[in-house]
Amino acid sequence: MCPLFAGDSVMSLKKTCASVKKYNNFLITVHTSPEGDALGSQLAFYNLIKKLGKSGTIINEDALPYGYDFLPGNELILRPGKGTKHINFADFDCFVVLDCADLKRTGSIYKLNSGNNPVLNIDHHISNRNFGSVNWVEPGASSCSEMIYKLYKRLRLPIDKETALLLYTGIMTDTGSFRYSNTSGFTHKAVAELLGSGLDVARVYRNTYENIPQSDIRLLLKVLPEMRFYCRGRIAWFIIKKELLKSGKPRVDLADLILSFGRAIEGVEVVALFKENLGENDEVRVNLRSQGKVDVNMVASFFGGGGHKTAAGCTLHGDIVKISKKVLNKIKEGF
């Protein structure tokens, strides 16, 4: 249950509203490798400050992911470098970080806050480090987009059709199309209002889930047969080595597809994906999903990462086989 205005988040929401009203020029960013919720909440927040007559600039470390060019306002997203040379960063008076548990997860963007302006931290990850001057962290929310919906309601601002599409995309993707345990009654009530704007939900679904290039499907077909089981079939896990990716980097994030496949298997309670970075370093990205019995946020936090109880991740350095053994044994301790 995630009520509109109740619990510990009330004061944080009030402080967030005060910050939005107080400041006039916002630098807005999200975590690296942004997905539907990060982008939806970010663009919806931008629309919110514009409705209040404020100014804002969106800068993300990474490019817009494949398939998300249907989001209204995506052309406003800048990246550090050539696209931001004309910007005087001293003009900003508030730094807004959305859907990000750790400031360093913004990549190089947090360094752009050279004036040490106040940081508005809006997030729903239980592992959030409360790095902001104002921290509105609500682990009970399905998504950061659901929180931005609350912000609109608190400020009594109208939600137009374009903003409804942004918020719906964020909520839909972070709840796995309303299948995951983070989906609450409030989530459905919020979505019911968004649907009232007349948005095309089929279009959102097609762009996010039914838009996979054939080359990525071929790569997926190479990964799935390598699935392994551990702990009497309660853990399904996959390894993707960089050699497999040298033929071409996937255009979509295959992690969600692979993890969803593992979650669908009878008896599997945790799915783990280990993927080598394409660069020359020994970086390994670890993605974890749980059906609920094992708190994968605890596992990821042990290795310096974080996330949610049922979805988390971390980045480690070393041999991918040795890393997988360490992580799998840590997962096993949770049973």
Secondary structure, DSSP 8 states (H G I E B T S, - for coil): ---SS-TTHHHHHHHHHHHHHH-SEEEEEE-SS--HHHHHHHHHHHHHHHHTT-EEEEE-SS---TT-TTSTTGGGEE-SSGGGTT--GGG--EEEEES-SSGGGGTTGGGG-TT---EEEEE--TT----SSEEEE-TTSS-HHHHHHHHHHHTT----HHHHHHHHHHHHHHTTTTTSTT--HHHHHHHHHHHTTT--HHHHHHHHHS---HHHHHHHHHHGGG-EEETTTTEEEEEE-HHHHTT---SS-HHHHHHHHHHTSTT--EEEEEEE-SSSS-EEEEEEEESSSS-HHHHHHHTT-EE-SSEEEEEEES-HHHHHHHHHHHHHTT-
